Amino acid sequence: MLMVLQNLLHALSPFIKGDKNSETDKAIFCPYHNDYHTRGGEAAFPLVFWGQLMGADHVVEKGLAIADWLVRRQKPDGGWEESPGTWKGTTVFQLMALSAVLDTCGSDLSSDRKTLYGSAVANAARWVRPNINFRRTTTNYVASAAAGLALANKLLPEKGWDKWARCLARMAAGRINKDGLIEGEGVGKRVLKKLYFKSKGIDIGYGLEMTLSALALYLLFVDDDRVFSAFRQALQSHVLFLYPDGSLDDSIGSRGYKWTIYGSKTTHGSQMALAFGAVHDPQFGQALRLTTDCLRKYARNGLLPDGPHIDPKGSVSCLYPTITRATNLAFALRYFPRAEASHGLGPKEAAQWVRKFATLNSLIVRRIPWKATVSGYHYRARYPRITGWEDFHVPGGGALTQLFHDEWGLIQAATQLDYQQVELLHIPKVEGHLVSFTPRIVLQSASGVASNVYSSNTKIIYRECHDGIIVTASGNFFSPGPGCKRVNSYFNTTYTFSGNSVNKEYVINLAHPVLSMAIIEPIVVQDGTELDLSPGGLSLLKDGKRMICQFCTPSDHWSVFDRSAISCPLPSLMGMCVQCKWDRPYPGQYEVGVNIVIE
């Protein structure tokens, strides 16, 4: 963790701009947004921590200068506005960071700065109580407020903030469901302005990297067996979504539109949660090492991009992920120093296993060397925008939303079904239509599009045998949109994980004529991969290994076979979209096989 933190901070240093006569003196400038993000002020803590650890006074001073700027940006009510924007919920993160600066510097601070920072912390803590609750924010903010108040209470115990911290932490822990997953990432429903129904949206990235990381920090300062028990159950569930390379699967998260493969774009990161877990249970030490190595692998010149593919033009992406991950690593190192000494690798992983999450209607499948997510999750998240409410459909319908091979790496990964700027600040704007990376079946009729990935009645079953794991998903096709209208036609998809191959068998029962029907199989193409457009499929060569994606139905069973290059900015991926398509197919049953093999 130390080396990764050092690299991130070194990369951020050139972006510390401003002059003594400017309001932005010593703030971090984000060239992507041409602005100074308020959350950039959180970098004060990792800089101060690193500078003290290395005995580098000039680095400490850099951090304190950023903290000075952050205090100047605080509003009279104690909150901070996210910039660009007016959302103040991120105040909880500034409260955490500024409290950590005070806690780390201690008596080394000048009396003026100690008074200045202490006053800012107190004002922010007072802002939290009336503004952070489930009517105003999502679960991760509630947990982060608990962490910020718990740390602030260490500095000023006479304020009694630990009581409100305990209340908030238990509110957040109360959203951990029977599967150990955290609900509440999405907007709830209001009825008659008085009744409020909390969101049930589940997001793996925000659950692990924000809510659990914040609860870990809270538990360090507040003795709370109830929260600790819930935390441990949730951590055990969330680590199942970590893949062998340390990446995090958030393909079916209710905020999965911000998935970067290594985590969620604006979250702190998993290291706080895993470090705390490793202190109490060595099995989490392996997950801590893998996720930290993943950050190191994804960083380009020390900065974290939006995903695996790097723009050849070398343009700098938003600095948000680099700032938040640096802050998280510093918290993990400062407050859980024993974690890195934990060498426990946990029990040896079984050759094959399946974990079904009933509240997600989804499976995690592990058959070495494969790991995959099969999604039946039907959730339509709503998020406010300047232009009105925006809907985000989580891909379901039995889609294979992530497919990974231990030696090859990422093969398939779900992206937004209909790419849109759900959050204007963090989602790159794209002109025109983007093809989703989500594998799917699509029906096009005069009344619009219907697909398995919008299905709200998907049933998923599985069975294990000595040859592998077989998963079957079935349901009706549905159209997108508020109505999510059901189509009488239905699908049955069977996946067989065995040896070095994954076999997909699609059965489509078409009840009515449609304009077209297509089975779409996007494949992630990593840098340095050679392509071979073989008949009826695709062949890729990388590092001496070959991957083949082959349609296994005679070519005369479809009217069009197509391959085209596709891309997505978040997560940043490049790929090839392979599909077979029927123009004006007759009603009846259609069967198509797809084999993915690593040689």
N, C-alpha and C positions, 0 to 999 in steps of 0.2 A: 504493500500500500504506500509506503514511504516514497518509493521510486516513482510510482504513478502520480502521486500528489506533486512531487517535485517537477515532473514533466509538464503537468497541467498548469502549474503556477508560472513556470518559465515561459510557456507559450502565451499566457495572459499578459505578461509584463509589458510587451510592446503596445498594448491597447490601453494602458493607463495614461490618460491624456490630460489636457487642460493646463492652465497657468494660474499663478497666484491671483491674478486680477479677474478670474472667471469663476462663475458659479459652479462650473464643472471641474474645478481644480482637483487633479489627481483621481478623477472618476474613471471607470472603465468604459471605453467607447466601443459600441458594437457597430462595425462597418456595414453589416448586413442590413440593419435597420436604420443606420445613420442616426443613432440615438444613444443615450446613456440609460440603460435599464436600471431601475431601482434595485432589482435583485442582484445587480452587479455589486451593490454595497455589501452583500453577504461575503464577498471574497475577502473582506477585511479580516475575518476570523482565520481562514486557512493561511493567509500571509503572515499574520501575527504569530500563529502557532508554529509555522515552519521557520520563521525568522528566529524565534526564541530557541527552537530545537537545535538550529544550526549555529546559534550565537551570532547571527547576522543582523546587527542593529538597523542597517539600512532597509532590510526587508520588513522588519517590524514597523518601521516608520511608514513604509508604503501602505501597510495594512491600516495603520492608525489614520493616515491621511484619507483613505477611502471611508473609514468609519466617520471621520469628521464630515465628509461630504454627505454620507447617509443621514446623519443627524440633521444637517441643513435641509434635507429634503422632507423631513417629517412634517406632517400637517398639524395644525393647532389642536385637533382632536386626538392626537397620538398615533394616528394611522399613517401608512405610506401608500401612495398610489402607485400601482404598477405602471411603468412607462415603457412605450407609449400606452396611454389608457387611463382609466379612472378607478379600476377595481382595487379595493383596499385589502382584500382577503390575504394577500401575500405579506401583510404586516406580521403575521405569525412567524414567518421565516426570518424576517429582519429582527424580530424579538429574540429568536433563538441565537442568531449570529452575533448580535450586539451583546447579549448576555454572556456568550462564550468569550468574546473579546475581553470583557470586564473580568470574568472569572480566570482567564489565562494570564492576563497582565498583572492583576493584583496591585501590589504596592509599587510596581514599576511605572505605573501611570502617573502623569503629573496630576496635581490636585484639580486643575482646571478640567482636564479631560475626564477624570474620574467623576466629577460633578456633572459634566455635560452628558456623558454616556449613561450615568445612573438616572438622570432626569428623563432621558429619552426612553430608557427601559421601563421606568415607572409609568410614563405616559402611554407607551404601547401596551403595557399590561392592563392598564385601566380601559383602554380601547377594546380589548379582547372581550370582556364580559358581556357587554350588550350587543356585540356584533358577530360573535362566532357561535353559531348554533345551526341545527339542521334545516331551519327555515331559510337561512341565508347562505350556507356553504355546504360543501360535500364533506364526507367523512375524514379525508386526509387533513383538512384544515382544522377540524375539531381535535384530532390527535396531535397535530403540530402545535396548536395553541396550548395543549396540556404540557407538552415538552418545554415550550418557551416559558410558561409560567413556573414550572418546576425548577428550571435552571435559574430564573430570575429570583425565585424564592430562596435559593441557596445564597444569593448575594444580599438580599434584603428580607430576611426571615420574619421581621416584625410586620411585614405587610400581610402575611397570612395567605399568600397566593397559592400555597400548596393545596388548600381546601378546594379552590375552584379548579385547580389542575386535576385533582382526583375526580371531581365531578365530570369534567370534560373527557378524561381518559376512559372512564367507565362508560360514558356515552358512546365513545368510539369503539371500545371493546364490545359493547352491546350489539354492534352491527356485524360481528363475526358469526356466520351462520353455522349450521350443523356440519357443513363440509369443510369448515375452517377457512372459508373465503369471506371477504369483507364486502358488504353491501353499502350502497350509498354514494357511488360515483356516477352522478347524473342528477337531473333536476326532478324533484318530487312533484306531486300534484296537489293543487289547491282546489277546494270545493267551497263555494260560497264565502270565500275569503277567510273563513274561520277554521275549517277542517283542512289539515295538511297531512298528506300521505308521503312518507319518506321514500326516496328513490331506492329501488332494489338493484340498481345497476352494479355489476361486479366488474372490476378492472384489476387484473393481476399486477400490472405495473404499478399503479397507484397504491394498491394494497400492500405490496411488499416494500416498495421503494420510498413511500411516503408515510402511510399509516403505521406500518410495523416499525419502520426506522424511528419514527417520532415516539412511539410507545416504548421502544427500547431505551431512548434517552430519558423519558419520564420515569421508567422503572429504576433507573440508576439513582434517582434522587428521592423517589417516593416508594415506601414499602407497601406494596399492594398485591396481595396474593391473588385476588380475583382477576385483575388485569394480567398478571404474569401467567396464570393458567390459560387464559384465552389467547395471549400472545404466543405461547409455546405451541398450542394446537394449530394456530393460524400459520406459524412459521413452517411447521412440518408439512402443511398442505401446499404452501406457496413454493417451497423448494422443489417440488415435483415438476414445476413449470420451468425450472432451469434446465437447459440442454447441456450435453456433454462438453461443449466448448465454452460454457459459462454464460451464454446468451440467455435472455429471458423471453419466453413466449407470451406475448400479449396480443396475439392474433385475434382473439375473440373478446377483448376487453371492451367495456362500455365506453372507454376513452381510447380505444385501440387506434384511432386515427393519428395518435401522437407516438405510435410505436416506432422505435429506431432499430429494433432487433436486439441491441445490447441493453435496452431498457426503454423507459418512456422519456420523451424529450425533455420535459421540464421538471421531472421529479429529482429528489436528492440522490437517490441510488440505494442499493440494497445493503451496502457494507455496514451501516450502523446496526441494522437488524441482525445481520448474519454474525457480526462481531459479538454482539451481546449474546446471541444464541451459542456461539462457539465457546464463550466463557463458561456457560452453564452446561453445554453438551458438545463434546469434541466432534460429533458427527457433522456439525455445521462448519467446522474449520475447512473442510474440503470445498464446500460451496463458496465460502469467503475467498479462498484462493482462486477458484475458477472464475468467479465474477470479476475479481480484480484483474486477473490476466486478460479477461475479455475487454475491459476498458483499455488496457495497454495496447492490445492488438488493434482496436478500432481507432485509436487516436491517430491523427495525421498531423505531423509536426506539432504534436502536443495538444491539438484541439480536437474535440469530439464532433464528428459530422452527424448528419441525419440518418445514416445507415451505411451499409457496406460499400456501395458504389461511390466513388469519388469523382467529382466533376473534373474532367481533364483540363479545363481552363484554370483550375487552381483557385477558384473563388472561395472566399472565407464564408462559412455558414454562420448562423447566429451563435453568439457566445454563451447563450443560456445553458446548454448541456455541460459545457466545460466549467462554468462557474458553479453550478449546483453540485456536480460530481466532486469538484475540489472541496467544496464545503462539507459534503458528506464524508469524504475520506478523512478530512481533518477532525471531524466529530468522532469518527470511529477510532482514530489513532489517539486522540486526546483523552477520550472518556472510557475507552475499552482497550487499554494498552496490552492486556494479557491475551487478547484474541489471537494476535499473530504468533504467539508462542504455542498455540494449540495446533498440534500436528495430527490430531485425530482425523483419519480419512473416513471414518464410519464403517459400517459393515460392507462387505463386498456386494456390489449390485447383482441382483438376480439376473439371469440371462433373459428372462421375459417376465413382464408384469403389466397389469392394466389397472388404472385407477379411474373409477367413474365418479363424476361429480354431479349428483342429482340436481343441485340448484343451478347448474350450468347446462344440464342435459348434454354433457360432453365427456369425452374420454381422453386420458393421456395413455398412449400405448408405447411400451418399450419392449422391443424384441431386438436384442443386440445383433447387428450394428445399427438398427433403425430406432428412431424415436419420432412420434407423431402425435398431433392433436386432431381429433375428429369432433367437429362442432355440431351440436344440435341446439345451440343457444339461440333463443329468439328474444332479442331485446332491441327496442327502438329507443335510443337515448335522444333526449331533446336538450338543446343548448341555446341560450339566448344570443342573438347577434344584433347589430345595429339595424339590419334590414328585417329583423323578425326572428322567429324561432327556426332553428335548423335541426333536421332529423338526421341521426346517424344510425344506420342499420348494421347491427353486428352480424357478420356472416355465419349462417347456420346450415340447416338442411342436410346435415351429414357430410358437409364439405371437409376435405382434408386441409385444414387451415395452416398446418405447418408439417413439413416432412424433412427429416434430417438423417444423414448417414454419417457414422462416426469418422470414416476416412475421407468422404467426399465433402461433407459439410451441408450447408443449407441447399435444399432442392426446390421446395415449394413454401410459400408464405403468403397468407391472406393480406390483402390491402383493402382500402375503402372500396366498397362495391360501386359507388358513384362518387368519385373524388370531388371534394368540396372543401372550402376554407371554413371548417366548423369553428375554429378559433382564428381570427384574423391575424393576431400577433405571431402565432407559432406555426401555422400551417402555410407552406409555400403556395403562392398563387400560381395557377396554371391556366393558360389559355387553351380552350378547346377541350375535347374529351380524352380522358385517359382510360386505357383498358386495365381493369382490375387484375391483380395477380391471383385472385382467389379461384381455385378450380371449381367449375360449376356447370350446370345444364341450363340452357336458356331457350325459352319458347317466345317467339315473336308473332303476335297476331295483330289484327286491325285495331284492337282495343289497347294494345301496349305490350309490355314485356312481363313475363312471368319466369320465375326461376326456383330451383330447389333451395337456394341460399336464403330466400325470404320465408321459408316454410315455418309455420307456427305449430305444426303437429308432427314433427319429426320423432320417430321412435328409433332408438339405437340399442342394439344388443350385441353381445360378443361371446366368443367361446375360445378357450385355449386348448391346444393339443400339442403333442410333442414336435410337430412340424412347424408350429408357429401360432399366430393369433389371427382370428378371423372376426371382422367387425362388419355388421350390416346395418345400414340406415335406410329408412323408408318414410314416405310421407307424400303430401300433395305439393304441387307447384303453387306458389303464391306470387301475386304482383306486389311491387314496392308501394310506398306511399302510405298515407294515414289509414286508408281502408284495408290494406293488405288483403285484397280479395283472393279467395281460394279458387283454384282452377281444378276441374274434375280430374284432369290427368295426374298421374302419380309416378313416383320414381322408387327404385330399389337399388341401392349401391352397396356392393360388398368389397371390402378390402382384405387382402390376405398378405400378412407380413411373414416372410419365411426366407431364411438364408440371406442372400444378397439381392433379393427382389421384393418388390411390392406390386401386387396385381390388383387392378381395379376392374370390377365388373359392373357396368351400368345396365339396368333394365328400365326402359321407359315405356309406360303404357299411355299412349296418346289417345284421348277420348274424342277429340274434335280436330278438324283440320286447322292448321296454323300456317302462317306465311313461311316460317322457317323454324328449324330446331337445330341446336348446336351443343356439342360437348366440348368444353374449353379447358385445356390443360396448360396453364402457364408454367414455365420452368425458369428458375433463377439462374442467370449466367454470371458467374463470378469473374473478376479480372483475371486475365491470363488463360482463359478457357478457349479452346479451339472448337469450332462448330462444323458439323457435317450433316447436311440436310438429307438424311437417308429416306428412302421411300416409306411413306406411311408413318413417319416419326422424326426423331431428332437424335443425333449422337453428339456427345460432348467429350472432349479429351482434356484432362487437367492432371498435372503431376503424375503422369504415368498411368492414370486410371481412366477408364471410359464409363460414361453413364449413357444409357439408352432409354429413351421414352418412345414407346412404340404402340400405335393403335393396332389391335389384334383382330380386327374385323376386315374381311375382304373389301378392297377399295370400292367395289361396285355397290356397296351398301350405303354409300353417301354420295351426294352429288358434288360436294366441294370439300377438298382437303387443303388446309391453309396453314402457313407458318409466317409469323411476322415478329419483328423486334418490338419490344415494349419497354416502358420505363415508368418509374414512380419516384417522386421527389421525397416522400416520407411514408414508410421508410425508403431511403434512397436505394433503389434496386434497378438492375437491368435484367432483361430476360427475353425469352422467346415464347410466344404464344402459339401453341399447337392446337388445332381444332378440326373436328369433322362436322360438316354441316349438311342438313337436308333442306332443300328448297321445296316448299309446299308438300310436306310429307302427308301421306294418308294416315287416318286413324289406325291404330294397331300397336303391336309390341315391337320394340326395337332393343337389340342387345349389342353392346359394344364393350370390348375389353381394352384396357390400357396397361402395359407392363413397364415398370421402371426398374432397371437392372444396373447394378454397379459391377463392372468386370475388372 
